[in-house]
Every structure is written in C-alpha cells, then in structure tokens.
C-alpha cells in the first residue's frame, strides 16, 4: 500500500495550529473589490477556523 498523499490544494488553503484547530482564510477578497465596502474588505482580512463538522474531513486530506 503506498503512502497517503496530501491534497495539495487543501494544504495551501488550510493550516493546522498548535491547539489542533484548523485555520482558514476568508473567501471573496481576491477580485471585484471596488463594489465591496471598505468595512467588508477589512473584515475579510481576518481568517477563521474550520467548523467542527468539517475539521475531521479536512484533517484527513492535509496529512503532513
């Protein structure tokens, strides 16, 4: 049986923190920014954590 490979797209989007939580960055902040308000763009800079329901699946594909 070969080694499990990590999902390269997911590895670039999610990071596992020392606490065990998986962090993510916000979506909708890459282009078409002129119609978004300054307040909305400022809040999108801040990331967040993956929900508990999704974290087990993401943890499997970002194997390190």
Biopython code that builds the backbone (N, CA, C, O; Angstrom):
import numpy as np
from Bio.PDB.StructureBuilder import StructureBuilder

atoms = [
    (1, "UNK", "N", (0.854, -1.192, 0.000)),
    (1, "UNK", "CA", (0.000, 0.000, 0.000)),
    (1, "UNK", "C", (0.891, 1.244, 0.000)),
    (1, "UNK", "O", (1.764, 1.369, 0.859)),
    (2, "UNK", "N", (0.689, 2.162, -0.944)),
    (2, "UNK", "CA", (1.523, 3.364, -0.965)),
    (2, "UNK", "C", (1.155, 4.350, 0.140)),
    (2, "UNK", "O", (0.116, 4.231, 0.789)),
    (3, "UNK", "N", (2.031, 5.316, 0.330)),
    (3, "UNK", "CA", (1.773, 6.344, 1.331)),
    (3, "UNK", "C", (0.559, 7.184, 0.950)),
    (3, "UNK", "O", (0.229, 7.321, -0.228)),
    (4, "UNK", "N", (-0.112, 7.753, 1.982)),
    (4, "UNK", "CA", (-1.207, 8.692, 1.730)),
    (4, "UNK", "C", (-0.582, 10.002, 1.271)),
    (4, "UNK", "O", (0.320, 10.523, 1.928)),
    (5, "UNK", "N", (-1.049, 10.531, 0.160)),
    (5, "UNK", "CA", (-0.570, 11.830, -0.290)),
    (5, "UNK", "C", (-1.533, 12.896, 0.206)),
    (5, "UNK", "O", (-2.742, 12.680, 0.287)),
    (6, "UNK", "N", (-0.969, 14.051, 0.536)),
    (6, "UNK", "CA", (-1.839, 15.139, 0.975)),
    (6, "UNK", "C", (-2.446, 15.817, -0.240)),
    (6, "UNK", "O", (-1.846, 15.839, -1.315)),
    (7, "UNK", "N", (-3.627, 16.366, -0.065)),
    (7, "UNK", "CA", (-4.323, 17.091, -1.124)),
    (7, "UNK", "C", (-3.660, 18.462, -1.229)),
    (7, "UNK", "O", (-3.795, 19.284, -0.322)),
    (8, "UNK", "N", (-2.949, 18.715, -2.319)),
    (8, "UNK", "CA", (-2.107, 19.906, -2.413)),
    (8, "UNK", "C", (-2.924, 21.189, -2.395)),
    (8, "UNK", "O", (-2.475, 22.198, -1.851)),
    (9, "UNK", "N", (-4.119, 21.166, -2.981)),
    (9, "UNK", "CA", (-4.960, 22.367, -2.952)),
    (9, "UNK", "C", (-5.414, 22.684, -1.546)),
    (9, "UNK", "O", (-5.431, 23.847, -1.144)),
    (10, "UNK", "N", (-5.781, 21.663, -0.794)),
    (10, "UNK", "CA", (-6.228, 21.872, 0.583)),
    (10, "UNK", "C", (-5.070, 22.266, 1.486)),
    (10, "UNK", "O", (-5.251, 23.050, 2.417)),
    (11, "UNK", "N", (-3.889, 21.736, 1.226)),
    (11, "UNK", "CA", (-2.724, 22.068, 2.047)),
    (11, "UNK", "C", (-2.364, 23.537, 1.955)),
    (11, "UNK", "O", (-1.842, 24.116, 2.908)),
    (12, "UNK", "N", (-2.647, 24.150, 0.795)),
    (12, "UNK", "CA", (-2.350, 25.567, 0.620)),
    (12, "UNK", "C", (-3.417, 26.456, 1.259)),
    (12, "UNK", "O", (-3.154, 27.623, 1.549)),
    (13, "UNK", "N", (-4.609, 25.921, 1.480)),
    (13, "UNK", "CA", (-5.710, 26.726, 1.989)),
    (13, "UNK", "C", (-5.922, 26.598, 3.491)),
    (13, "UNK", "O", (-6.452, 27.515, 4.117)),
    (14, "UNK", "N", (-5.520, 25.481, 4.075)),
    (14, "UNK", "CA", (-5.764, 25.227, 5.492)),
    (14, "UNK", "C", (-4.453, 24.962, 6.208)),
    (14, "UNK", "O", (-3.531, 24.377, 5.640)),
    (15, "UNK", "N", (-4.375, 25.402, 7.476)),
    (15, "UNK", "CA", (-3.196, 25.151, 8.304)),
    (15, "UNK", "C", (-3.660, 24.611, 9.647)),
    (15, "UNK", "O", (-4.647, 25.086, 10.210)),
    (16, "UNK", "N", (-2.946, 23.619, 10.155)),
    (16, "UNK", "CA", (-3.257, 23.099, 11.478)),
    (16, "UNK", "C", (-2.467, 23.894, 12.513)),
    (16, "UNK", "O", (-1.253, 24.047, 12.381)),
    (17, "UNK", "N", (-3.139, 24.397, 13.534)),
    (17, "UNK", "CA", (-2.498, 25.183, 14.585)),
    (17, "UNK", "C", (-2.052, 24.271, 15.723)),
    (17, "UNK", "O", (-2.418, 23.097, 15.768)),
    (18, "UNK", "N", (-1.265, 24.818, 16.636)),
    (18, "UNK", "CA", (-0.754, 24.003, 17.745)),
    (18, "UNK", "C", (-1.878, 23.489, 18.635)),
    (18, "UNK", "O", (-1.754, 22.432, 19.254)),
    (19, "UNK", "N", (-2.976, 24.238, 18.697)),
    (19, "UNK", "CA", (-4.108, 23.821, 19.524)),
    (19, "UNK", "C", (-4.868, 22.653, 18.912)),
    (19, "UNK", "O", (-5.713, 22.051, 19.574)),
    (20, "UNK", "N", (-4.576, 22.324, 17.644)),
    (20, "UNK", "CA", (-5.267, 21.245, 16.964)),
    (20, "UNK", "C", (-6.366, 21.737, 16.047)),
    (20, "UNK", "O", (-6.889, 20.972, 15.236)),
    (21, "UNK", "N", (-6.726, 23.024, 16.169)),
    (21, "UNK", "CA", (-7.752, 23.579, 15.292)),
    (21, "UNK", "C", (-7.174, 23.818, 13.900)),
    (21, "UNK", "O", (-5.965, 23.989, 13.747)),
    (22, "UNK", "N", (-8.020, 23.830, 12.908)),
    (22, "UNK", "CA", (-7.590, 24.061, 11.529)),
    (22, "UNK", "C", (-8.050, 25.455, 11.129)),
    (22, "UNK", "O", (-9.241, 25.763, 11.178)),
    (23, "UNK", "N", (-7.096, 26.298, 10.732)),
    (23, "UNK", "CA", (-7.430, 27.672, 10.382)),
    (23, "UNK", "C", (-7.616, 27.805, 8.890)),
    (23, "UNK", "O", (-7.091, 27.009, 8.112)),
    (24, "UNK", "N", (-8.372, 28.824, 8.491)),
    (24, "UNK", "CA", (-8.637, 29.105, 7.086)),
    (24, "UNK", "C", (-8.665, 30.607, 6.889)),
    (24, "UNK", "O", (-8.833, 31.364, 7.844)),
    (25, "UNK", "N", (-8.499, 31.034, 5.646)),
    (25, "UNK", "CA", (-8.637, 32.455, 5.352)),
    (25, "UNK", "C", (-10.022, 32.698, 4.774)),
    (25, "UNK", "O", (-10.699, 31.759, 4.354)),
    (26, "UNK", "N", (-10.443, 33.960, 4.753)),
    (26, "UNK", "CA", (-11.767, 34.302, 4.259)),
    (26, "UNK", "C", (-11.815, 34.246, 2.742)),
    (26, "UNK", "O", (-10.814, 34.481, 2.066)),
    (27, "UNK", "N", (-12.979, 33.936, 2.223)),
    (27, "UNK", "CA", (-13.205, 33.946, 0.775)),
    (27, "UNK", "C", (-13.703, 35.319, 0.348)),
    (27, "UNK", "O", (-13.956, 36.182, 1.189)),
    (28, "UNK", "N", (-13.844, 35.523, -0.966)),
    (28, "UNK", "CA", (-14.428, 36.727, -1.568)),
    (28, "UNK", "C", (-13.567, 37.975, -1.384)),
    (28, "UNK", "O", (-14.111, 39.073, -1.262)),
    (29, "UNK", "N", (-12.252, 37.841, -1.360)),
    (29, "UNK", "CA", (-11.429, 39.032, -1.185)),
    (29, "UNK", "C", (-10.343, 39.163, -2.239)),
    (29, "UNK", "O", (-9.388, 39.912, -2.034)),
    (30, "UNK", "N", (-10.456, 38.454, -3.370)),
    (30, "UNK", "CA", (-9.390, 38.477, -4.360)),
    (30, "UNK", "C", (-9.614, 39.438, -5.510)),
    (30, "UNK", "O", (-8.666, 40.088, -5.950)),
    (31, "UNK", "N", (-10.825, 39.551, -6.008)),
    (31, "UNK", "CA", (-11.050, 40.448, -7.142)),
    (31, "UNK", "C", (-12.462, 41.024, -7.057)),
    (31, "UNK", "O", (-13.255, 40.620, -6.207)),
    (32, "UNK", "N", (-12.765, 41.967, -7.939)),
    (32, "UNK", "CA", (-14.005, 42.754, -7.915)),
    (32, "UNK", "C", (-14.158, 43.408, -6.540)),
    (32, "UNK", "O", (-15.179, 43.252, -5.870)),
    (33, "UNK", "N", (-13.128, 44.135, -6.141)),
    (33, "UNK", "CA", (-13.113, 44.724, -4.801)),
    (33, "UNK", "C", (-13.710, 46.121, -4.777)),
    (33, "UNK", "O", (-13.982, 46.645, -3.696)),
    (34, "UNK", "N", (-13.927, 46.749, -5.943)),
    (34, "UNK", "CA", (-14.403, 48.129, -5.914)),
    (34, "UNK", "C", (-15.866, 48.239, -5.491)),
    (34, "UNK", "O", (-16.273, 49.284, -4.982)),
    (35, "UNK", "N", (-16.662, 47.200, -5.684)),
    (35, "UNK", "CA", (-18.060, 47.277, -5.249)),
    (35, "UNK", "C", (-18.246, 46.838, -3.797)),
    (35, "UNK", "O", (-19.331, 47.001, -3.238)),
    (36, "UNK", "N", (-17.214, 46.290, -3.188)),
    (36, "UNK", "CA", (-17.300, 45.885, -1.789)),
    (36, "UNK", "C", (-16.903, 47.064, -0.907)),
    (36, "UNK", "O", (-15.981, 47.811, -1.232)),
    (37, "UNK", "N", (-17.598, 47.222, 0.197)),
    (37, "UNK", "CA", (-17.321, 48.349, 1.074)),
    (37, "UNK", "C", (-15.990, 48.146, 1.798)),
    (37, "UNK", "O", (-15.488, 47.029, 1.921)),
    (38, "UNK", "N", (-15.444, 49.254, 2.266)),
    (38, "UNK", "CA", (-14.172, 49.197, 2.996)),
    (38, "UNK", "C", (-14.307, 48.359, 4.257)),
    (38, "UNK", "O", (-13.401, 47.603, 4.609)),
    (39, "UNK", "N", (-15.430, 48.494, 4.930)),
    (39, "UNK", "CA", (-15.667, 47.721, 6.149)),
    (39, "UNK", "C", (-15.701, 46.226, 5.854)),
    (39, "UNK", "O", (-15.139, 45.421, 6.597)),
    (40, "UNK", "N", (-16.374, 45.862, 4.749)),
    (40, "UNK", "CA", (-16.465, 44.451, 4.378)),
    (40, "UNK", "C", (-15.096, 43.888, 4.049)),
    (40, "UNK", "O", (-14.769, 42.775, 4.460)),
    (41, "UNK", "N", (-14.285, 44.648, 3.306)),
    (41, "UNK", "CA", (-12.944, 44.175, 2.929)),
    (41, "UNK", "C", (-12.047, 44.071, 4.159)),
    (41, "UNK", "O", (-11.215, 43.168, 4.246)),
    (42, "UNK", "N", (-12.214, 44.987, 5.104)),
    (42, "UNK", "CA", (-11.416, 44.955, 6.331)),
    (42, "UNK", "C", (-11.736, 43.708, 7.143)),
    (42, "UNK", "O", (-10.833, 43.076, 7.692)),
    (43, "UNK", "N", (-13.003, 43.351, 7.222)),
    (43, "UNK", "CA", (-13.381, 42.150, 7.975)),
    (43, "UNK", "C", (-12.967, 40.871, 7.254)),
    (43, "UNK", "O", (-12.744, 39.845, 7.898)),
    (44, "UNK", "N", (-12.860, 40.919, 5.928)),
    (44, "UNK", "CA", (-12.436, 39.738, 5.180)),
    (44, "UNK", "C", (-10.953, 39.444, 5.355)),
    (44, "UNK", "O", (-10.510, 38.326, 5.093)),
    (45, "UNK", "N", (-10.176, 40.438, 5.798)),
    (45, "UNK", "CA", (-8.743, 40.188, 6.032)),
    (45, "UNK", "C", (-8.530, 39.169, 7.142)),
    (45, "UNK", "O", (-7.561, 38.410, 7.125)),
    (46, "UNK", "N", (-9.429, 39.161, 8.090)),
    (46, "UNK", "CA", (-9.292, 38.262, 9.224)),
    (46, "UNK", "C", (-9.747, 36.864, 8.824)),
    (46, "UNK", "O", (-10.778, 36.710, 8.170)),
    (47, "UNK", "N", (-9.002, 35.872, 9.204)),
    (47, "UNK", "CA", (-9.358, 34.494, 8.897)),
    (47, "UNK", "C", (-10.281, 33.938, 9.952)),
    (47, "UNK", "O", (-10.909, 34.683, 10.705)),
    (48, "UNK", "N", (-10.358, 32.631, 10.001)),
    (48, "UNK", "CA", (-11.192, 31.980, 10.990)),
    (48, "UNK", "C", (-10.781, 30.532, 11.133)),
    (48, "UNK", "O", (-9.730, 30.121, 10.642)),
    (49, "UNK", "N", (-11.604, 29.771, 11.798)),
    (49, "UNK", "CA", (-11.337, 28.356, 11.993)),
    (49, "UNK", "C", (-12.422, 27.530, 11.322)),
    (49, "UNK", "O", (-13.567, 27.966, 11.200)),
    (50, "UNK", "N", (-12.055, 26.349, 10.895)),
    (50, "UNK", "CA", (-12.982, 25.434, 10.245)),
    (50, "UNK", "C", (-13.946, 24.898, 11.293)),
    (50, "UNK", "O", (-13.558, 24.679, 12.441)),
    (51, "UNK", "N", (-15.192, 24.687, 10.906)),
    (51, "UNK", "CA", (-16.189, 24.181, 11.844)),
    (51, "UNK", "C", (-15.840, 22.750, 12.259)),
    (51, "UNK", "O", (-15.105, 22.047, 11.564)),
    (52, "UNK", "N", (-16.373, 22.344, 13.388)),
    (52, "UNK", "CA", (-16.087, 21.008, 13.922)),
    (52, "UNK", "C", (-16.588, 19.922, 12.986)),
    (52, "UNK", "O", (-15.990, 18.850, 12.904)),
    (53, "UNK", "N", (-17.686, 20.188, 12.275)),
    (53, "UNK", "CA", (-18.246, 19.195, 11.362)),
    (53, "UNK", "C", (-17.314, 18.921, 10.187)),
    (53, "UNK", "O", (-17.247, 17.791, 9.704)),
    (54, "UNK", "N", (-16.598, 19.935, 9.725)),
    (54, "UNK", "CA", (-15.718, 19.781, 8.565)),
    (54, "UNK", "C", (-14.286, 19.439, 8.929)),
    (54, "UNK", "O", (-13.530, 18.967, 8.080)),
    (55, "UNK", "N", (-13.900, 19.667, 10.171)),
    (55, "UNK", "CA", (-12.485, 19.556, 10.522)),
    (55, "UNK", "C", (-11.934, 18.140, 10.394)),
    (55, "UNK", "O", (-10.761, 17.967, 10.063)),
    (56, "UNK", "N", (-12.756, 17.129, 10.649)),
    (56, "UNK", "CA", (-12.237, 15.763, 10.553)),
    (56, "UNK", "C", (-11.934, 15.396, 9.106)),
    (56, "UNK", "O", (-10.934, 14.732, 8.834)),
    (57, "UNK", "N", (-12.792, 15.823, 8.167)),
    (57, "UNK", "CA", (-12.541, 15.534, 6.757)),
    (57, "UNK", "C", (-11.323, 16.284, 6.241)),
    (57, "UNK", "O", (-10.525, 15.732, 5.485)),
    (58, "UNK", "N", (-11.179, 17.537, 6.646)),
    (58, "UNK", "CA", (-10.039, 18.335, 6.178)),
    (58, "UNK", "C", (-8.743, 17.810, 6.783)),
    (58, "UNK", "O", (-7.705, 17.816, 6.121)),
    (59, "UNK", "N", (-8.792, 17.359, 8.023)),
    (59, "UNK", "CA", (-7.599, 16.821, 8.668)),
    (59, "UNK", "C", (-7.076, 15.595, 7.927)),
    (59, "UNK", "O", (-5.867, 15.363, 7.895)),
    (60, "UNK", "N", (-7.964, 14.814, 7.336)),
    (60, "UNK", "CA", (-7.534, 13.623, 6.590)),
    (60, "UNK", "C", (-6.808, 13.967, 5.305)),
    (60, "UNK", "O", (-5.888, 13.260, 4.894)),
    (61, "UNK", "N", (-7.227, 15.065, 4.662)),
    (61, "UNK", "CA", (-6.625, 15.374, 3.359)),
    (61, "UNK", "C", (-5.426, 16.307, 3.449)),
    (61, "UNK", "O", (-4.717, 16.489, 2.459)),
    (62, "UNK", "N", (-5.180, 16.912, 4.636)),
    (62, "UNK", "CA", (-3.968, 17.743, 4.764)),
    (62, "UNK", "C", (-2.913, 17.014, 5.587)),
    (62, "UNK", "O", (-2.207, 17.630, 6.386)),
    (63, "UNK", "N", (-2.809, 15.739, 5.396)),
    (63, "UNK", "CA", (-1.842, 14.897, 6.108)),
    (63, "UNK", "C", (-0.449, 15.465, 5.926)),
    (63, "UNK", "O", (-0.063, 15.835, 4.817)),
    (64, "UNK", "N", (0.308, 15.534, 7.014)),
    (64, "UNK", "CA", (1.678, 16.037, 6.914)),
    (64, "UNK", "C", (2.629, 15.061, 7.531)),
    (64, "UNK", "O", (3.837, 15.302, 7.548)),
]
sb = StructureBuilder()
sb.init_structure("model")
sb.init_model(0)
sb.init_chain("A")
sb.init_seg("    ")
for serial, (resi, resn, name, xyz) in enumerate(atoms, 1):
    if name == "N":
        sb.init_residue(resn, " ", resi, " ")
    sb.init_atom(name, np.array(xyz, "f"), 0.0, 1.0, " ", f" {name:<3s}", serial, name[0])
structure = sb.get_structure()
